[in-house]
Amino acid sequence: MTSQRGPHAYLSELFSLDGLVAVVTGGSSGIGRAIAGALARAGASVVVVARRESELVATVEELTAEGGRAAWVGADLSTRDGVRAAAEKAAAVFGEPDILVNSAGINLRPPMGELGEDVWDATMAVNLEAPYLLGLRFGPGMAERGFGRIIHLTSQQAHRAFVQSGAYGVSKGALESLARSQAEAWSPHGVTCNTLVPGFVMTPLNTRLSADPERVAALAARTMVGRNGLAEDFAGAAVFLASRASGYVTGQAIFVDGGFSVH
Ligand SMILES: NC(=O)c1ccc[n+]([C@@H]2O[C@H](COP(=O)([O-])OP(=O)(O)OC[C@H]3O[C@@H](n4cnc5c(N)ncnc54)[C@H](OP(=O)(O)O)[C@@H]3O)[C@@H](O)[C@H]2O)c1
């Protein structure tokens, strides 16, 4: 049964991001880029944040060519000062964000025995500290305004060791805990905090693994759907978590992995 207003009005009430502002770190590549596109198509004004200008420009051109409202901020999220500067620049474009997506991430994968402090520090800085600092910068404002959505990208390695999990798995495990801590703090004020958990997605992050057809096929066979992930697979879940529809979903880790993790 559809309401008298019709399905479009109903869907729009649930999922439209019209009038909302989103900041997407890592929004110039892979999963983050697909999510930035999804949020823009759903009506949000989107600021993508990353280091490489060429990728940022290409992303914004694609989104604006489609009629979306998008802009970019060049920033290095591997230092606390870099994160702080990025946050101020991002908020200056379309105003304080209603939606924060932390997709920027690195996976350096040295064997555990060779994992030096430099890799540990770099991994924690980008994968964990940047989301923490951005949450601290934007979360209280969202809470004050009574609406906010924080979405982190974690990994199955938050739950199990897999292909040299090393510091990466540790950072993602902690990021899931961060989402719960943020959810506890701000959910009473309309700010939900959740994570999306990818399986194996063919993006620049795992170029080396993606170049091995046998490994790629073996990973696809481990899913229930029968294929590896695509960045576009995250569009629906991201719009859901960013929208009013997910107001009672918080502190959760939502697996978008074709069933990889459940058998
Ligand atoms: N692909 C997978 O199979 C998979 C699986 C599990 C989890 N994930 C997670 O999903 C998220 C997105 O991954 P992806 O596969 O889409 O990776 P990707 O294609 O490599 O994109 C990573 C993004 O992060 C940005 N970035 C990296 N370091 C940065 C820094 N220091 N400062 C600012 N931006 C930085 C990159 O841009 P610049 O290099 O230009 O800065 C890029 O936009 C990551 O958090 C990743 O850990 C991915």
PDBQT file of the ligand as one rigid body, heavy atoms in Angstrom, charges set to zero:
ROOT
HETATM    1  N1  LIG A 301      38.804  -1.778  -0.283  1.00  0.00    +0.000 N 
HETATM    2  C1  LIG A 301      38.583  -2.686   0.655  1.00  0.00    +0.000 C 
HETATM    3  O1  LIG A 301      38.579  -3.896   0.382  1.00  0.00    +0.000 OA
HETATM    4  C2  LIG A 301      38.321  -2.274   2.058  1.00  0.00    +0.000 A 
HETATM    5  C3  LIG A 301      38.070  -3.285   2.969  1.00  0.00    +0.000 A 
HETATM    6  C4  LIG A 301      37.832  -2.952   4.292  1.00  0.00    +0.000 A 
HETATM    7  C5  LIG A 301      37.846  -1.638   4.679  1.00  0.00    +0.000 A 
HETATM    8  N2  LIG A 301      38.104  -0.655   3.794  1.00  0.00    +0.000 N 
HETATM    9  C6  LIG A 301      38.120   0.729   4.301  1.00  0.00    +0.000 C 
HETATM   10  O2  LIG A 301      37.305   1.559   3.505  1.00  0.00    +0.000 OA
HETATM   11  C7  LIG A 301      37.854   2.874   3.468  1.00  0.00    +0.000 C 
HETATM   12  C8  LIG A 301      38.008   3.303   2.028  1.00  0.00    +0.000 C 
HETATM   13  O3  LIG A 301      38.906   2.423   1.389  1.00  0.00    +0.000 OA
HETATM   14  P1  LIG A 301      39.071   2.368  -0.185  1.00  0.00    +0.000 P 
HETATM   15  O4  LIG A 301      39.235   0.960  -0.547  1.00  0.00    +0.000 OA
HETATM   16  O5  LIG A 301      38.022   3.182  -0.816  1.00  0.00    +0.000 OA
HETATM   17  O6  LIG A 301      40.516   3.077  -0.314  1.00  0.00    +0.000 OA
HETATM   18  P2  LIG A 301      41.145   4.042  -1.397  1.00  0.00    +0.000 P 
HETATM   19  O7  LIG A 301      40.482   3.875  -2.725  1.00  0.00    +0.000 OA
HETATM   20  O8  LIG A 301      42.614   3.816  -1.295  1.00  0.00    +0.000 OA
HETATM   21  O9  LIG A 301      40.787   5.495  -0.844  1.00  0.00    +0.000 OA
HETATM   22  C9  LIG A 301      41.386   5.993   0.303  1.00  0.00    +0.000 C 
HETATM   23  C10 LIG A 301      41.083   7.468   0.401  1.00  0.00    +0.000 C 
HETATM   24  O10 LIG A 301      41.691   7.998   1.593  1.00  0.00    +0.000 OA
HETATM   25  C11 LIG A 301      42.442   9.150   1.261  1.00  0.00    +0.000 C 
HETATM   26  N3  LIG A 301      43.587   9.266   2.181  1.00  0.00    +0.000 N 
HETATM   27  C12 LIG A 301      44.507   8.327   2.473  1.00  0.00    +0.000 A 
HETATM   28  N4  LIG A 301      45.431   8.830   3.299  1.00  0.00    +0.000 NA
HETATM   29  C13 LIG A 301      45.074  10.112   3.558  1.00  0.00    +0.000 A 
HETATM   30  C14 LIG A 301      45.640  11.157   4.316  1.00  0.00    +0.000 A 
HETATM   31  N5  LIG A 301      46.790  11.023   5.001  1.00  0.00    +0.000 N 
HETATM   32  N6  LIG A 301      44.998  12.354   4.348  1.00  0.00    +0.000 NA
HETATM   33  C15 LIG A 301      43.869  12.536   3.643  1.00  0.00    +0.000 A 
HETATM   34  N7  LIG A 301      43.286  11.585   2.901  1.00  0.00    +0.000 NA
HETATM   35  C16 LIG A 301      43.892  10.380   2.851  1.00  0.00    +0.000 A 
HETATM   36  C17 LIG A 301      42.881   8.901  -0.198  1.00  0.00    +0.000 C 
HETATM   37  O11 LIG A 301      43.187  10.080  -0.911  1.00  0.00    +0.000 OA
HETATM   38  P3  LIG A 301      44.691  10.645  -1.048  1.00  0.00    +0.000 P 
HETATM   39  O12 LIG A 301      45.598   9.459  -1.240  1.00  0.00    +0.000 OA
HETATM   40  O13 LIG A 301      44.637  11.555  -2.226  1.00  0.00    +0.000 OA
HETATM   41  O14 LIG A 301      44.959  11.374   0.207  1.00  0.00    +0.000 OA
HETATM   42  C18 LIG A 301      41.609   8.280  -0.771  1.00  0.00    +0.000 C 
HETATM   43  O15 LIG A 301      40.681   9.268  -1.098  1.00  0.00    +0.000 OA
HETATM   44  C19 LIG A 301      39.183   2.824   4.225  1.00  0.00    +0.000 C 
HETATM   45  O16 LIG A 301      38.989   3.303   5.531  1.00  0.00    +0.000 OA
HETATM   46  C20 LIG A 301      39.508   1.353   4.239  1.00  0.00    +0.000 C 
HETATM   47  O17 LIG A 301      40.308   1.004   5.341  1.00  0.00    +0.000 OA
HETATM   48  C21 LIG A 301      38.347  -0.932   2.471  1.00  0.00    +0.000 A 
ENDROOT
TORSDOF 0
